Amino acid sequence: MMSNRVDEGVMKAEVIYLYAYDIAQEADLAAIEASLRGSAEWFDLGRLKDAPRDFPVYRPLSIQINETSAEGAAGSLMMKASVKLFSVGALSVKIRILVDVDSLMDLYKFRDLVFKDGLTLESHAHKVALQVFGKIKPNLVSPATELPQPEGYTVFCVSPTEPEGDVWLRQHEREVAALLVGVSDPTRLSVQEVQETVSLRYSYYRHDLAVVDWDAALVMDRAGDYNDTLYVMEMANLQLEELRAYDRMLDQSLDKAYDDAKKTARVYDWGARRRVLNELRTIRMDVTKVADEISNITKFFGDWHLARVYMGCAARFHLEDWEKSVSRKLRALDGLYTMLQTDSNNWVMLILEASIVALFIIDLVIIVWLGKA
């Protein structure tokens, strides 16, 4: 792991890559743990900074992957991967790489790693995800037919330096901003862009620091002391992937529902109307349940330090906007369901009333016929 500066001009750092996948509607973690026979364990975060007493941290299932090496433009790299499985039907691949650099901007080459065989780091993460997905698929509810494009996020972790975090950031804010937004020449950035990029920064101790941006983050802390910060970022990234996945699913469901609603306008197509109502009811229940579970796994409320880091990630990822989009489409789906249900009930009432009138007329005819007889 990382340590303080050694050998003048050399900095120990760790680059951490997070990839979130939506793989199913739901995952039975207890059954997965039993099927993997000891190769999976419940994730233990350990010590939390400024956490409320007895705070119930969500515990996903964690799988450690064998360390591998690869050759790239940055030289020979050792990659340590792990996977977290979540009950909402998602998994997160985390790849950690220890590096030695001479300056902060030397970390720029680790933003988009490409190996000598032509594969990218995302391709390596995809292989890891596929390997795990194949093993746990029997214990997934409505698993994906193929793994989707993941939501990626990069965290650059560096050792504490002198002076303390806030002062250090003021001295290096242009380099930090360039690293996070992906610009190789820090002098090209405007003052406005630099200030905007480093605006969401958080410190708990004098020596630690977390700067959050939409595509990457910088964390300064001692080795092992930033795992809680990483976990918060990983959860926020996974929440973004799940919200985006269900937003896409609702778009498809609404398009199909609108088309089906036109077909069910035919009076005689009673079977189609019931089928559409059943499909809408199922979609509405499934999405509502998962949306609630997505919120439950990220209960970082209050004014404590990690809650502020999470809220910074949520702001950068626009999680509130994605939640509003999902809620708005759920309301549209609910309105369509209500409209079709009301229309269906009206037709039932009309048929019943027509039947009653028909029976009344038949009764009158019988009475008149018997009277004449």
ChimeraX attribute file (.defattr): number of C-alpha atoms within 10 A of each C-alpha:
attribute: neighborCount
match mode: 1-to-1
recipient: residues
	/A:1	12
	/A:2	19
	/A:3	14
	/A:4	15
	/A:5	16
	/A:6	10
	/A:7	6
	/A:8	7
	/A:9	9
	/A:10	13
	/A:11	22
	/A:12	19
	/A:13	24
	/A:14	21
	/A:15	20
	/A:16	23
	/A:17	23
	/A:18	27
	/A:19	24
	/A:20	29
	/A:21	24
	/A:22	27
	/A:23	27
	/A:24	21
	/A:25	19
	/A:26	19
	/A:27	24
	/A:28	17
	/A:29	21
	/A:30	12
	/A:31	13
	/A:32	19
	/A:33	19
	/A:34	12
	/A:35	15
	/A:36	13
	/A:37	9
	/A:38	9
	/A:39	12
	/A:40	19
	/A:41	17
	/A:42	15
	/A:43	15
	/A:44	12
	/A:45	12
	/A:46	9
	/A:47	12
	/A:48	16
	/A:49	14
	/A:50	12
	/A:51	17
	/A:52	11
	/A:53	6
	/A:54	6
	/A:55	10
	/A:56	10
	/A:57	16
	/A:58	14
	/A:59	16
	/A:60	19
	/A:61	19
	/A:62	21
	/A:63	21
	/A:64	14
	/A:65	17
	/A:66	9
	/A:67	12
	/A:68	10
	/A:69	11
	/A:70	14
	/A:71	13
	/A:72	16
	/A:73	12
	/A:74	14
	/A:75	10
	/A:76	12
	/A:77	16
	/A:78	15
	/A:79	20
	/A:80	17
	/A:81	22
	/A:82	19
	/A:83	24
	/A:84	22
	/A:85	27
	/A:86	23
	/A:87	21
	/A:88	25
	/A:89	22
	/A:90	21
	/A:91	26
	/A:92	27
	/A:93	26
	/A:94	25
	/A:95	24
	/A:96	18
	/A:97	17
	/A:98	16
	/A:99	21
	/A:100	15
	/A:101	13
	/A:102	12
	/A:103	13
	/A:104	15
	/A:105	17
	/A:106	15
	/A:107	21
	/A:108	19
	/A:109	14
	/A:110	20
	/A:111	20
	/A:112	12
	/A:113	16
	/A:114	19
	/A:115	18
	/A:116	12
	/A:117	9
	/A:118	10
	/A:119	12
	/A:120	15
	/A:121	19
	/A:122	20
	/A:123	12
	/A:124	15
	/A:125	23
	/A:126	19
	/A:127	12
	/A:128	18
	/A:129	22
	/A:130	13
	/A:131	11
	/A:132	18
	/A:133	20
	/A:134	9
	/A:135	12
	/A:136	19
	/A:137	16
	/A:138	15
	/A:139	18
	/A:140	22
	/A:141	15
	/A:142	14
	/A:143	19
	/A:144	15
	/A:145	8
	/A:146	9
	/A:147	15
	/A:148	13
	/A:149	13
	/A:150	20
	/A:151	19
	/A:152	20
	/A:153	21
	/A:154	24
	/A:155	25
	/A:156	24
	/A:157	25
	/A:158	26
	/A:159	19
	/A:160	22
	/A:161	16
	/A:162	8
	/A:163	12
	/A:164	14
	/A:165	22
	/A:166	17
	/A:167	13
	/A:168	15
	/A:169	17
	/A:170	11
	/A:171	12
	/A:172	12
	/A:173	19
	/A:174	22
	/A:175	21
	/A:176	23
	/A:177	24
	/A:178	21
	/A:179	25
	/A:180	23
	/A:181	18
	/A:182	16
	/A:183	15
	/A:184	15
	/A:185	13
	/A:186	17
	/A:187	11
	/A:188	10
	/A:189	15
	/A:190	11
	/A:191	11
	/A:192	8
	/A:193	14
	/A:194	18
	/A:195	13
	/A:196	12
	/A:197	23
	/A:198	21
	/A:199	15
	/A:200	19
	/A:201	19
	/A:202	19
	/A:203	19
	/A:204	14
	/A:205	11
	/A:206	13
	/A:207	19
	/A:208	21
	/A:209	24
	/A:210	25
	/A:211	25
	/A:212	26
	/A:213	25
	/A:214	18
	/A:215	16
	/A:216	21
	/A:217	27
	/A:218	22
	/A:219	24
	/A:220	21
	/A:221	26
	/A:222	18
	/A:223	17
	/A:224	10
	/A:225	15
	/A:226	19
	/A:227	15
	/A:228	16
	/A:229	19
	/A:230	21
	/A:231	14
	/A:232	20
	/A:233	26
	/A:234	26
	/A:235	20
	/A:236	24
	/A:237	25
	/A:238	27
	/A:239	27
	/A:240	22
	/A:241	23
	/A:242	24
	/A:243	23
	/A:244	19
	/A:245	16
	/A:246	21
	/A:247	22
	/A:248	13
	/A:249	14
	/A:250	23
	/A:251	15
	/A:252	11
	/A:253	18
	/A:254	18
	/A:255	11
	/A:256	12
	/A:257	20
	/A:258	12
	/A:259	11
	/A:260	16
	/A:261	19
	/A:262	10
	/A:263	14
	/A:264	21
	/A:265	15
	/A:266	11
	/A:267	10
	/A:268	9
	/A:269	11
	/A:270	13
	/A:271	9
	/A:272	16
	/A:273	22
	/A:274	15
	/A:275	13
	/A:276	20
	/A:277	21
	/A:278	13
	/A:279	13
	/A:280	21
	/A:281	15
	/A:282	12
	/A:283	18
	/A:284	18
	/A:285	12
	/A:286	13
	/A:287	19
	/A:288	14
	/A:289	13
	/A:290	19
	/A:291	19
	/A:292	11
	/A:293	13
	/A:294	20
	/A:295	12
	/A:296	11
	/A:297	19
	/A:298	17
	/A:299	14
	/A:300	20
	/A:301	11
	/A:302	12
	/A:303	11
	/A:304	14
	/A:305	18
	/A:306	25
	/A:307	19
	/A:308	19
	/A:309	24
	/A:310	23
	/A:311	20
	/A:312	23
	/A:313	25
	/A:314	20
	/A:315	16
	/A:316	15
	/A:317	18
	/A:318	13
	/A:319	20
	/A:320	13
	/A:321	13
	/A:322	18
	/A:323	19
	/A:324	13
	/A:325	17
	/A:326	24
	/A:327	17
	/A:328	13
	/A:329	18
	/A:330	21
	/A:331	13
	/A:332	14
	/A:333	22
	/A:334	16
	/A:335	12
	/A:336	18
	/A:337	21
	/A:338	15
	/A:339	13
	/A:340	20
	/A:341	16
	/A:342	12
	/A:343	15
	/A:344	19
	/A:345	12
	/A:346	12
	/A:347	14
	/A:348	12
	/A:349	12
	/A:350	12
	/A:351	12
	/A:352	12
	/A:353	12
	/A:354	12
	/A:355	12
	/A:356	12
	/A:357	12
	/A:358	12
	/A:359	12
	/A:360	12
	/A:361	12
	/A:362	12
	/A:363	12
	/A:364	12
	/A:365	12
	/A:366	12
	/A:367	12
	/A:368	11
	/A:369	10
	/A:370	9
	/A:371	8
	/A:372	7
	/A:373	6
